[in-house]
Amino acid sequence: MKEIGFIGLGIMGKPMAKNLLKAGYRVYTYDVNYAEIDKLVEAGGIGCSSIEEVAVSCSTIVTMLPNSPQVKEVILGEGGIAQYAAKGTLIIDMSSIAPDASKEISAAIAPKGIRLIDAPVSGGEPKAVDGTLAIMAGGSPEDFQEAQPVFEVLGSSAVLVGDVGSGNTCKLANQIIVAGNIAVLSEAMMLAKKAGTDPEKVFHAISRGLAGSTVMNAKAPMMLAGNYKPGFKIDLHIKDLNNALETGYKSGAPLLLSAQIMQMLQTLHQDGEGASDHSALMKYYEKIAGTTLKEE
């Protein structure tokens, strides 16, 4: 049985770790929330009391953490992976963070013979649960090949986009497109409602045409039902767009629509919707339109 470390058992990380268990891996797991470790132990995982315990037990370690600061702390900080991992260890960081942070971490651990591949994912909790995530990777072809068995368990596709940092650049592009899709879907559904046409019928009429998309099929039913249970939280999308805007500023890429959608998301955050699914962008339109999409 092959050992693998898994650090970060949030909405995405927990089902991903469980899928590795189901695939026959011996999973050494750690999270700052010990209750989540206990849940993985119940599922057959090995609970660790520290990052050190994970690092000394596994030559491959997956990290799935909220943002750049947490990834840096877990890998480079006092008591972090880099302090205890053996030469040749491969870290597969599946967090969605800033591309420059991935490059910085990779450069810092390279002298110790520790390797990093940044491999953020798309698909939200449902695809994390069923193991069909889309994986966007940045790293060497050799490291990508070594990580391939892990990717085959966790995702339906894995593409090597380029060098370290490229995976997260690709994820930022993905998040821009997803945010834009949800925003224009909200706008279109509200148009239908205000113009007196059934939004649900509009959705079914256009979902298989050129305007149809995976985003529409996933999010329109949630909007129509007024169900904003998070598969991917607004606050997490704010984090991703913030990283996208920062990367855009540094690279000189104009991100005009992203900046506008960021303001919409920030408004929802201020309204207490930060923990809602990002499909709650519809609530922004409901607020300014003075009506709800769902029939009362």
Secondary structure, DSSP 8 states (H G I E B T S, - for coil): --EEEEE--STTHHHHHHHHHHTT-EEEEE-SSHHHHHHHHHTT-EE-SSHHHHHHH-SEEEE--SSHHHHHHHHHSTT-HHHH--TT-EEEE-S---HHHHHHHHHHHGGGT-EEEE--EESHHHHHHHT-EEEEEES-HHHHHHHHHHHHHHEEEEEEEESTTHHHHHHHHHHHHHHHHHHHHHHHHHHHHHTT--HHHHHHHHTTSTT--HHHHHHHHHHHHT----SSBHHHHHHHHHHHHHHHHHHT---HHHHHHHHHHHHHHHTT-TTSBGGGHHHHHHHHHTS-SS--
